[in-house]
């Protein structure tokens, strides 16, 4: 077959495959054009998640008719005044977006320069079908209809309207975070879902677009290394999420998804988070333009640094310095007093006698040279039960508790230390597994007062779509407006769990699942999330009876030697090792 030059319309369709993968990609390009045009307010209107239509209106500089026609040609741009692509300071610069969109959809461009008349040009899948005067305020309005309507091979790969809407909302959030000086408004199917004013401070804008609790549970980041600067907001390690999609990263004002940056964030939090938890951050990296290449991919979401080690060190060092300065701070959440731990979820509470224990109270420090009285970390409750035989009870008998986190038990052949939270988390998970395997589902406990949990709209959509399957786990949810879920019942075996935290984590889990998978196929993941919220927390004081009940159930429960995250739940120090420490052996 001989080589031929491809026609213009086919070239545009091929380019569209890289630039315009889905409605969210087209929306991103239109918003970036508005920001590059000097807009102070951007209004976005979506229909059916962008599948039915996308409209972006701005109050920027506008275009004259000749510029409108030129903007719809390939590789025509106003953003590169010379050939120095490394000096680009705008979000767009390739001149591909508008002709690519116009080749696979019906694109309407209306624009007016202040002091001039407005002009309108309509291109339908590569063909100009309409052109003439238009009435509109100064600025530009662009509308995309029928995306991929004439390219069925691409249209069938688009997801549901809900999924496409979630992707569009994420793009708007990221661009709005990048430009807190610009106001944004998003309307979906006739309903206003997002509105932020112009001129906000960056921390306030980030909190408004992510989690309202982030501002109170985060630290400011401002770190300089050479000519590179890191600024932004970093959530406390205890303010974490179940998936990594709450990490917003920007380079020179451009939203990016870069492996180097993600890896640096993970390294900074490595010693402070469990492997399946992820921090919430919004970080802005500023480097000289010649130190970063933004022309890596047509979507412009990937970058390449001239000195990757410098940028990685900037992020790791900046985050650790900010988190170290936070000292003892932890995420401020409502205190939840869980039910007493028992081996059966419906068992009656322990008798008063079993709950009576004396915790040593702190004493005042005396002035020198009098000795300072230290505060013991254990308990003074008598624990005089004989040591059981090692075969029937290998974990021994409880003798006390250290730091209200670790159970100290005496076994026939040594000393046992148990992480109470990790151990109970595994036990709750195994109970849920047995309940689901029996076919009857997990028993639920109705809440006396249903609890309202506020989430973003895509998270509510995911939970609502899986409500019937979540009910099998004992969690009963109803939709409560666009951005809230009503919790009517929780799994009975979780006791008085944190409903808000549980529902938020489940929403994150669902975001990571393929839509074709049933929750029952991901039983362990969902059950593990629930078990984590229903287990005895580190820092809770237990009675000796409660500690012994925990040890006994561990001895008869499969896999109780490790928690749901792979960490050990107990360790043993042999008697010979203890004697060796004191020089007796």
ChimeraX attribute file (.defattr): number of C-alpha atoms within 10 A of each C-alpha:
attribute: neighborCount
match mode: 1-to-1
recipient: residues
	/A:1	3
	/A:2	3
	/A:3	5
	/A:4	6
	/A:5	6
	/A:6	9
	/A:7	8
	/A:8	13
	/A:9	17
	/A:10	12
	/A:11	14
	/A:12	24
	/A:13	21
	/A:14	14
	/A:15	19
	/A:16	23
	/A:17	15
	/A:18	14
	/A:19	21
	/A:20	25
	/A:21	16
	/A:22	22
	/A:23	24
	/A:24	23
	/A:25	18
	/A:26	23
	/A:27	26
	/A:28	20
	/A:29	20
	/A:30	26
	/A:31	26
	/A:32	15
	/A:33	22
	/A:34	27
	/A:35	21
	/A:36	18
	/A:37	20
	/A:38	15
	/A:39	21
	/A:40	19
	/A:41	19
	/A:42	22
	/A:43	18
	/A:44	23
	/A:45	21
	/A:46	25
	/A:47	17
	/A:48	15
	/A:49	24
	/A:50	27
	/A:51	25
	/A:52	15
	/A:53	19
	/A:54	26
	/A:55	23
	/A:56	21
	/A:57	22
	/A:58	28
	/A:59	23
	/A:60	24
	/A:61	18
	/A:62	25
	/A:63	23
	/A:64	18
	/A:65	21
	/A:66	9
	/A:67	14
	/A:68	17
	/A:69	16
	/A:70	15
	/A:71	20
	/A:72	24
	/A:73	18
	/A:74	18
	/A:75	15
	/A:76	18
	/A:77	17
	/A:78	16
	/A:79	17
	/A:80	18
	/A:81	9
	/A:82	9
	/A:83	8
	/A:84	9
	/A:85	17
	/A:86	15
	/A:87	15
	/A:88	19
	/A:89	15
	/A:90	16
	/A:91	20
	/A:92	24
	/A:93	21
	/A:94	18
	/A:95	19
	/A:96	24
	/A:97	29
	/A:98	25
	/A:99	25
	/A:100	27
	/A:101	32
	/A:102	27
	/A:103	27
	/A:104	28
	/A:105	22
	/A:106	24
	/A:107	27
	/A:108	21
	/A:109	24
	/A:110	27
	/A:111	32
	/A:112	26
	/A:113	19
	/A:114	16
	/A:115	7
	/A:116	12
	/A:117	16
	/A:118	23
	/A:119	22
	/A:120	23
	/A:121	21
	/A:122	20
	/A:123	22
	/A:124	19
	/A:125	25
	/A:126	22
	/A:127	12
	/A:128	15
	/A:129	12
	/A:130	11
	/A:131	16
	/A:132	11
	/A:133	14
	/A:134	15
	/A:135	12
	/A:136	15
	/A:137	17
	/A:138	20
	/A:139	22
	/A:140	27
	/A:141	25
	/A:142	22
	/A:143	21
	/A:144	27
	/A:145	21
	/A:146	18
	/A:147	26
	/A:148	23
	/A:149	16
	/A:150	13
	/A:151	13
	/A:152	9
	/A:153	10
	/A:154	15
	/A:155	16
	/A:156	10
	/A:157	10
	/A:158	15
	/A:159	14
	/A:160	13
	/A:161	15
	/A:162	17
	/A:163	17
	/A:164	20
	/A:165	23
	/A:166	19
	/A:167	19
	/A:168	23
	/A:169	22
	/A:170	17
	/A:171	18
	/A:172	22
	/A:173	19
	/A:174	22
	/A:175	20
	/A:176	25
	/A:177	30
	/A:178	24
	/A:179	20
	/A:180	21
	/A:181	18
	/A:182	20
	/A:183	19
	/A:184	23
	/A:185	18
	/A:186	22
	/A:187	16
	/A:188	18
	/A:189	14
	/A:190	10
	/A:191	11
	/A:192	12
	/A:193	15
	/A:194	16
	/A:195	15
	/A:196	17
	/A:197	14
	/A:198	17
	/A:199	13
	/A:200	16
	/A:201	12
	/A:202	19
	/A:203	19
	/A:204	15
	/A:205	22
	/A:206	25
	/A:207	18
	/A:208	18
	/A:209	18
	/A:210	21
	/A:211	14
	/A:212	13
	/A:213	15
	/A:214	22
	/A:215	19
	/A:216	12
	/A:217	19
	/A:218	25
	/A:219	22
	/A:220	19
	/A:221	22
	/A:222	16
	/A:223	18
	/A:224	15
	/A:225	15
	/A:226	8
	/A:227	9
	/A:228	15
	/A:229	20
	/A:230	23
	/A:231	20
	/A:232	21
	/A:233	27
	/A:234	25
	/A:235	25
	/A:236	24
	/A:237	23
	/A:238	18
	/A:239	20
	/A:240	19
	/A:241	21
	/A:242	21
	/A:243	19
	/A:244	18
	/A:245	15
	/A:246	17
	/A:247	20
	/A:248	23
	/A:249	23
	/A:250	24
	/A:251	23
	/A:252	19
	/A:253	17
	/A:254	26
	/A:255	22
	/A:256	19
	/A:257	17
	/A:258	15
	/A:259	11
	/A:260	17
	/A:261	21
	/A:262	16
	/A:263	13
	/A:264	20
	/A:265	24
	/A:266	18
	/A:267	17
	/A:268	21
	/A:269	19
	/A:270	13
	/A:271	10
	/A:272	14
	/A:273	16
	/A:274	14
	/A:275	12
	/A:276	11
	/A:277	18
	/A:278	24
	/A:279	25
	/A:280	25
	/A:281	26
	/A:282	25
	/A:283	25
	/A:284	24
	/A:285	21
	/A:286	20
	/A:287	18
	/A:288	12
	/A:289	16
	/A:290	14
	/A:291	17
	/A:292	19
	/A:293	17
	/A:294	26
	/A:295	17
	/A:296	11
	/A:297	11
	/A:298	18
	/A:299	21
	/A:300	20
	/A:301	16
	/A:302	18
	/A:303	18
	/A:304	14
	/A:305	16
	/A:306	11
	/A:307	10
	/A:308	14
	/A:309	11
	/A:310	13
	/A:311	22
	/A:312	19
	/A:313	14
	/A:314	20
	/A:315	29
	/A:316	18
	/A:317	19
	/A:318	21
	/A:319	30
	/A:320	16
	/A:321	15
	/A:322	19
	/A:323	22
	/A:324	12
	/A:325	12
	/A:326	14
	/A:327	8
	/A:328	7
	/A:329	15
	/A:330	14
	/A:331	16
	/A:332	12
	/A:333	12
	/A:334	8
	/A:335	7
	/A:336	10
	/A:337	13
	/A:338	16
	/A:339	16
	/A:340	16
	/A:341	21
	/A:342	19
	/A:343	16
	/A:344	10
	/A:345	17
	/A:346	10
	/A:347	10
	/A:348	9
	/A:349	12
	/A:350	14
	/A:351	9
	/A:352	7
	/A:353	9
	/A:354	12
	/A:355	16
	/A:356	11
	/A:357	15
	/A:358	12
	/A:359	13
	/A:360	13
	/A:361	11
	/A:362	11
	/A:363	10
	/A:364	10
	/A:365	11
	/A:366	10
	/A:367	8
	/A:368	7
	/A:369	6
	/A:370	8
	/A:371	9
	/A:372	12
	/A:373	11
	/A:374	11
	/A:375	11
	/A:376	13
	/A:377	15
	/A:378	19
	/A:379	22
	/A:380	13
	/A:381	16
	/A:382	11
	/A:383	14
	/A:384	9
	/A:385	9
	/A:386	11
	/A:387	17
	/A:388	15
	/A:389	14
	/A:390	13
	/A:391	9
	/A:392	11
	/A:393	17
	/A:394	19
	/A:395	30
	/A:396	26
	/A:397	29
	/A:398	27
	/A:399	23
	/A:400	22
	/A:401	24
	/A:402	17
	/A:403	14
	/A:404	18
	/A:405	21
	/A:406	24
	/A:407	26
	/A:408	23
	/A:409	22
	/A:410	22
	/A:411	23
	/A:412	18
	/A:413	17
	/A:414	18
	/A:415	20
	/A:416	22
	/A:417	20
	/A:418	25
	/A:419	21
	/A:420	25
	/A:421	21
	/A:422	27
	/A:423	26
	/A:424	25
	/A:425	27
	/A:426	26
	/A:427	25
	/A:428	24
	/A:429	26
	/A:430	21
	/A:431	19
	/A:432	26
	/A:433	18
	/A:434	14
	/A:435	16
	/A:436	18
	/A:437	11
	/A:438	10
	/A:439	9
	/A:440	11
	/A:441	19
	/A:442	24
	/A:443	20
	/A:444	20
	/A:445	18
	/A:446	16
	/A:447	13
	/A:448	8
	/A:449	9
	/A:450	14
	/A:451	15
	/A:452	17
	/A:453	19
	/A:454	20
	/A:455	19
	/A:456	18
	/A:457	19
	/A:458	21
	/A:459	22
	/A:460	23
	/A:461	21
	/A:462	19
	/A:463	24
	/A:464	17
	/A:465	11
	/A:466	15
	/A:467	16
	/A:468	13
	/A:469	17
	/A:470	22
	/A:471	18
	/A:472	20
	/A:473	25
	/A:474	21
	/A:475	25
	/A:476	21
	/A:477	23
	/A:478	15
	/A:479	17
	/A:480	14
	/A:481	11
	/A:482	15
	/A:483	16
	/A:484	18
	/A:485	25
	/A:486	19
	/A:487	22
	/A:488	19
	/A:489	21
	/A:490	28
	/A:491	26
	/A:492	19
	/A:493	25
	/A:494	24
	/A:495	21
	/A:496	18
	/A:497	23
	/A:498	19
	/A:499	22
	/A:500	17
	/A:501	15
	/A:502	19
	/A:503	25
	/A:504	19
	/A:505	21
	/A:506	22
	/A:507	23
	/A:508	19
	/A:509	19
	/A:510	19
	/A:511	18
	/A:512	13
	/A:513	12
	/A:514	8
	/A:515	14
	/A:516	6
	/A:517	9
	/A:518	12
	/A:519	18
	/A:520	15
	/A:521	9
	/A:522	13
	/A:523	14
	/A:524	17
	/A:525	16
	/A:526	19
	/A:527	22
	/A:528	21
	/A:529	19
	/A:530	29
	/A:531	27
	/A:532	23
	/A:533	21
	/A:534	27
	/A:535	26
	/A:536	27
	/A:537	20
	/A:538	14
	/A:539	13
	/A:540	16
	/A:541	21
	/A:542	21
	/A:543	24
	/A:544	23
	/A:545	19
	/A:546	18
	/A:547	24
	/A:548	20
	/A:549	16
	/A:550	21
	/A:551	24
	/A:552	17
	/A:553	17
	/A:554	23
	/A:555	16
	/A:556	12
	/A:557	13
	/A:558	12
	/A:559	15
	/A:560	22
	/A:561	18
	/A:562	16
	/A:563	22
	/A:564	24
	/A:565	14
	/A:566	11
	/A:567	13
	/A:568	15
	/A:569	23
	/A:570	21
	/A:571	13
	/A:572	17
	/A:573	14
	/A:574	15
	/A:575	15
	/A:576	12
	/A:577	15
	/A:578	14
	/A:579	11
	/A:580	11
	/A:581	10
	/A:582	8
	/A:583	8
	/A:584	9
	/A:585	9
